[in-house]
Amino acid sequence: MEDVYKKLAVHLDNTPSGFPETESGVELRILKQLFTKEEAELDLSLVLMFETVETIAQKANKDPKDIEPLLIEMGKKGLIIHVNREGVNTFRLLHFVVGIWEYQVNRLTKELIKDFNEYVPILMKEQYKHKTQQSRVIPVLKSVSTELDIMNYEQVENIIKSQSKILVAPCICRKEHDIMGKGCGKLSEACLIFGSGAYIYESRGIGRTISREEALEIVKEGVKQGLVPQPSNAKKPINICLCCDCCCQILKNIKNFEAPAKIVSSNFQANVKIDECTGCQACEEICPMDAIDMDEEKIVATVNLDRCIGCGLCVTVCEFDAMFLKDKKKKEKIEPPANIVETYMNIAKEKGLIF
């Protein structure tokens, strides 16, 4: 039974988001903390589509009555997705990230956090090999001007206003840093979950349902604190996370890349009106990617376009209207997939999982 965790690791690695093997075996340590052996074995019979207990039992060679309570419990623990449709329980496999990990926000331990932080750079490096990413960066509200060629799906306000169900959940990245005594003190309720995802979070007792107006206020407060809006990479996103560069596992890791702009899905970049810049350094201080430096000779800000991810935070703190966002060149612009299913289908194709 010991190798059931190795089998589960391979099973999760064959999902679009992946779960790569390491020399240290840290990925197996993580799985052992999350799954019992019985749960790990049963997870091997799940796929990324909802199936009934009977279908899963047939593949697992188990009695449906024996495994249904276990599957329901695994759903409660955030190891799989459980949805009851018209009185019929259905279940499906979850990616590790985004998926299993985010659902552990109320189950974190110091040992689990330590292992995850060891593993996440390897996981992120593997994910950034692919053209399609799970998330993207969109500009903050105050940085959007009428001159930008900006679509509805690139505007935080329009995304939020189009939602019928919104839930705000604690940011798992900032919570894990708080537990380890390394918190930044920034907004804790910072993950906005939409639609069916909001109902699933709600059923697990994670977060709370809020109005569109409250969601917009949360975004506004997040921007004041220098947080970057990162929705899922789709025209109809299932969430928007407000991320800091000190705790967010995505931003923290891409910051270590030489050219973050080349791996982040974003259609805008910052520019400077030289004649208006006073060299106050406010933009340099707030930039999450260290993309802004000061030209000491001219005493003006300069933008390293290889590092700028187009969040627009620099624009919000410039009192002299010297910073502005500009569209990327047409050939560099990225049109996100229609929905999250298409996102994962694209990633699966790029990984060679489907043809």
C-alpha positions, 0 to 999 in steps of 0.5 A: 500500500505504500506506493499508493501515494506514488500512484496518486502523485502520477494521477495528479500529475496527469491533470492539466495543472500537474504534480511533478515528481521531485528528488526529495519526495516532498510531494509524497510527504504532502499527499500523506498529510492530506490523504489517508491510504484508503482515500488515496486509493479511491482517488485513483478511480476519479476523473475530471468529470462528475461521476456517480458513486456506482460508476466510481465503485465499478472502476475501484472494484468496491461496493457503492455503499462502502465508498459513498461515505468516504467520498462525501468525507473527501469532499468535505476535506477538499480533496475532491469535488462533491456535488449533489444533483437532484438527490444524486451524489456526484464526484470528480477529481481535483487538480492540486493547484488550483484546487486541493491546496486552496481548499485546505485553508482551514486545515493548515499545519506548520508541517504541511506549510513547510512542505508546500513552500519547499514544493511550490517553486518546482510546481510553478516552474513546471506550470510556466513551461506552458503557454496557457496559464491558470491565472492572469493579471488584470489592471486595478480599477484606478489605472484604467483609462479611456485610451486603453483597448480594454475588454470587459473581461479585463476590468475588475469592476465589470467582472464583479458586476456580472456575477449572481453569486459571490463569496469571499474566502480567506487568502490561503497564502497570507494565512499560511504566512501568518501561521509561520509568523511571517505575515504581512498584515494585509487584507486576509479576506481577499479571494473572491469566488464566483458562481458554482465555486462559491456554492461549493466553498459555502457548503464547506464552511469556507468564507462568506457570501457577499454582495457585488458592492462589498466585493468592489469595496474589498477590491478597492481596499486591496488596491490601497494595500498594493494587492494585484487582481489575478482572475482565473485565465478565462473570459468568464473567470471563476475567481479573482484573488487579490495578491501580494508579492510577499505571500502569494505563491504565484507572484512570489515565485514569478518575481524570481524569474528574470522576465516575469512579463514573458510568463504572465498573461497580461495585455498591458504594461506601464509607461512613464511621461518623462516630462511629468515625472518628479522622481518621487519613487512612489511607483518604484516602492509599490511595484510588485515585480521590481520593474521600476527603477530611477534614472539617477541622472535624469531623476525620473522613473524607468520601466523594465518591460521584461518585468512589468506585468501590467497590474497598474498599481504604479498608476494609482500612487502617482500624484503627478499623472506621470505613470500610465498603462499602455496596450501591448503590441497587437502580436503580444496581446493574449485573448483568454479562453472562453471559460475555465474548461477551455483553459484546462483543455488548452493546458492539457493539449500543451502537455500532450495529455490530449490530442 
